Amino acid sequence: MYLENLTLHNFRNYADLDVTFDRGVNVLLGQNAQGKTNLLEAIYVLALTRSHRTANDRELIRWQHQTALLKGRLHRATGSVPLELTLGKRGKRAKVNHLEQAKLSQYVGQLNVIVFAPEDLSIVKGAPSIRRRFMDMEFGQMSPKYLYNLSQYRAILKQRNLYLRQLSRHQVKDKVYLGVLSDQLAAFGAEIIHKRLELLGQLEQWAQGVHSEITQQQEQLTFHYVTQVPTEDQTSVDHLYETLQKLYAQQEAKEIFQGTTLIGPHRDDLQFSVNGKNVQTFGSQGQQRTTALSVKLAEIDLMKAETGEYPVLLLDDVLSELDADRQTHLLTAIQDKVQTFLTTPSLDGVARQLINAPKVFNVNHGILHEEEPH
Ligand SMILES: Nc1ncnc2c1ncn2[C@@H]1O[C@H](COP(=O)(O)OP(=O)(O)OP(=O)(O)O)[C@@H](O)[C@H]1O
């Protein structure tokens, strides 16, 4: 799939933008703080209805304005799909084919994007919450059911934590209601863990191939999903469900004491190892970078396998973070395959030689000027 064009109205520092993209590589060139990342963010928001940089939608609306409008025509194998998203004070509205979608989860998944920014190195070295967010954002795009289970899980988790706090403060006594919430949480939690395991298994295979190629067969990358559910109970949704139920029963006193839910996919983690050693703790900077790059490139193939089409790739200033070999690997892997948006302060060195006929835009204070093709 690729994004044919984009119209923005009062999004970040873009008052009005109307631009047509290339189906190959689009380069956004410019000094600091001109709006390069804002444009990638706009594409990400058009795809997922939320930003990868902020949880506060207000920040996305141009200062001194009340609403932001994002529109894009998406090209899919089955035809063109107009997408529209309005962000306002009272929330957001999303349209597919000019039809308003009752639920945002019905909208997400039309346009699939993968973003790769320097912060993505934190997928490897950062806190577990970053890896959970990574799994949720990527798998949510591939599976509407995953997204649905996740939103149900989060809602019940909130209720359950509130109730555990009330129990711990002796404001309520009835544990039957806690049991009901635990049951529901176990049901949605089991679905989430099961899907994560399934998709991680596939992602691992793709990532192993890429990693081995980048390191000239010197390194083998492996994934390990870290959860309190023992491996032997991870084989089916039913097993996961029963085990989670048991764990909630066993840990009840502890959870009431702490006033929070200690077990479930919101506490799980993902571990990456290179040649059997945890790369988060023992890996060199280079190994961590290669791991992050392998995982990102693997996502492209996984998304194609799951959805039938390649996603759109957003590369935010990553070239400067990668050495020449890794840059070469990245750019050759995407050539003529994936529509790519790449921000950079300058297009010198490897990139200029490797990118085949890019469409280059100069970004200047929220205005785009297309460069004449070389
Ligand atoms: N809601 C908003 N309304 C208007 N302008 C905004 C808003 N949010 C951010 N900006 C402006 O957008 C600019 C930042 O743009 P962006 O983050 O895209 O930078 P960039 O071109 O990617 O540069 P860098 O290479 O430094 O990351 C800043 O000038 C900032 O003041």
The ligand as an SDF file (V2000), in Angstrom:
LIG
                    3D

 31 33  0  0  0  0  0  0  0  0999 V2000
    0.8030   22.4770   17.9890 N   0  0  0  0  0  0  0  0  0  0  0  0
    1.7060   23.1960   17.3050 C   0  0  0  0  0  0  0  0  0  0  0  0
    1.3360   24.3210   16.6430 N   0  0  0  0  0  0  0  0  0  0  0  0
    2.2290   25.0350   15.9310 C   0  0  0  0  0  0  0  0  0  0  0  0
    3.5340   24.7250   15.8460 N   0  0  0  0  0  0  0  0  0  0  0  0
    3.9720   23.6300   16.4830 C   0  0  0  0  0  0  0  0  0  0  0  0
    3.0740   22.8130   17.2570 C   0  0  0  0  0  0  0  0  0  0  0  0
    3.7930   21.7810   17.7690 N   0  0  0  0  0  0  0  0  0  0  0  0
    5.0610   21.9610   17.3650 C   0  0  0  0  0  0  0  0  0  0  0  0
    5.1870   23.0550   16.5990 N   0  0  0  0  0  0  0  0  0  0  0  0
    6.3990   23.5850   15.9560 C   0  0  0  0  0  0  0  0  0  0  0  0
    6.8950   22.5900   15.0640 O   0  0  0  0  0  0  0  0  0  0  0  0
    8.3000   22.7270   14.9770 C   0  0  0  0  0  0  0  0  0  0  0  0
    8.9820   21.4010   15.2260 C   0  0  0  0  0  0  0  0  0  0  0  0
    8.8620   20.6360   14.0840 O   0  0  0  0  0  0  0  0  0  0  0  0
    9.4380   19.1550   14.0170 P   0  0  0  0  0  0  0  0  0  0  0  0
    9.3640   18.4910   15.3490 O   0  0  0  0  0  0  0  0  0  0  0  0
    8.7700   18.5120   12.8840 O   0  0  0  0  0  0  0  0  0  0  0  0
   10.9690   19.4550   13.7300 O   0  0  0  0  0  0  0  0  0  0  0  0
   11.9210   18.8140   12.6400 P   0  0  0  0  0  0  0  0  0  0  0  0
   11.8110   19.5620   11.3660 O   0  0  0  0  0  0  0  0  0  0  0  0
   11.6950   17.3460   12.5910 O   0  0  0  0  0  0  0  0  0  0  0  0
   13.3190   19.1520   13.2770 O   0  0  0  0  0  0  0  0  0  0  0  0
   14.3640   18.2250   14.0690 P   0  0  0  0  0  0  0  0  0  0  0  0
   15.3170   17.7780   13.0280 O   0  0  0  0  0  0  0  0  0  0  0  0
   14.9550   19.1950   15.0340 O   0  0  0  0  0  0  0  0  0  0  0  0
   13.6050   17.1360   14.7350 O   0  0  0  0  0  0  0  0  0  0  0  0
    8.7510   23.7040   16.0280 C   0  0  0  0  0  0  0  0  0  0  0  0
    9.0460   24.9200   15.3820 O   0  0  0  0  0  0  0  0  0  0  0  0
    7.5350   23.8300   16.9240 C   0  0  0  0  0  0  0  0  0  0  0  0
    7.4920   25.0970   17.5080 O   0  0  0  0  0  0  0  0  0  0  0  0
  1  2  1  0
  2  3  1  0
  2  7  2  0
  3  4  2  0
  4  5  1  0
  5  6  2  0
  6  7  1  0
  6 10  1  0
  7  8  1  0
  8  9  2  0
  9 10  1  0
 10 11  1  0
 11 12  1  0
 11 30  1  0
 12 13  1  0
 13 14  1  0
 13 28  1  0
 14 15  1  0
 15 16  1  0
 16 17  2  0
 16 18  1  0
 16 19  1  0
 19 20  1  0
 20 21  2  0
 20 22  1  0
 20 23  1  0
 23 24  1  0
 24 25  2  0
 24 26  1  0
 24 27  1  0
 28 29  1  0
 28 30  1  0
 30 31  1  0
M  END
$$$$
